Structure formats: C-alpha cells, structure tokens
C-alpha cells in the first residue's frame, strides 16, 4: 500500500513538473515502467473528464 502512495506521488509530481532530481533517479531505476505509465494515463483521463464536466456545468 505504501508503494502505491509513492507511485501516486511520483506521477503527480512529474505531471506538475515539481519532481526532485533525486526522486527522478529513484523512479527511473525501477524495474518496470508500466505502473507509472498506467497511472499517468488514468490521471490524464480523469483530468479530461473533470475538465469537461466543469466546462459543461459552467456553459450550461
């Protein structure tokens, strides 16, 4: 469970461009890339849906 929160923190920090160089190195030394990619895609989809919902509520 703790690893999942570290993964979320890393993906969010990378998406907002505030990830430290040390965390960047730790993340790129991980064995698998797929958990980061899958979580990033999920966050992007959630962001697009949230923005579409917000804009739809404001316009209508």
N, C-alpha and C positions, 0 to 999 in steps of 0.2 A: 504494500500500500504506500509506503514511504517513497518507493521508486516512482510510482505513478505521479505523486505530487512534484517530485523533482523533474519528471518529464514535462508536466504541465508548466512548471515554472520556466524551464528552458525554452519551450516552444513559445510561450507568451513573451518572454524577454527577447527572443530572436525576432518575433513578429513586430515588436515595437522598437527594435533597434537599440536596446539598452543592455544587451548581454555583455558581461565582462569577458576579457580575453581568457582568463583562467577557466571560466565555465565553457567557453567556446572550445578550448582544448580538451576539456573533460568530455564534452558531448561528442566531439569528432574522434575520440579514442574509444568510443563504444563499439561493441561488436556488430550490432545491427543498426541499420538506418531506418528500417520500416516503422518502428514505433513513433519516431519523430515525424516522419512523412505522413503517416495515417492521422496522427493527432493534429498536425498542421492543416491538413485538408478538412478535417472535421471542424476546426475552429474557423476556417475561412468560409465554409458553407454556413455555419451558424451566424457569422458576421453578416453575410449577404442576406440571409433570411431576416435577421433582426433589422437591418437597414431597410429592406423592402417593406417590412411590416410598419416600421416607424414612418417612412415616407408615405405609405398608403394611408395611415391614420392622419397625418398632417394635411395631405392634399384633400382627402375626402372629409 
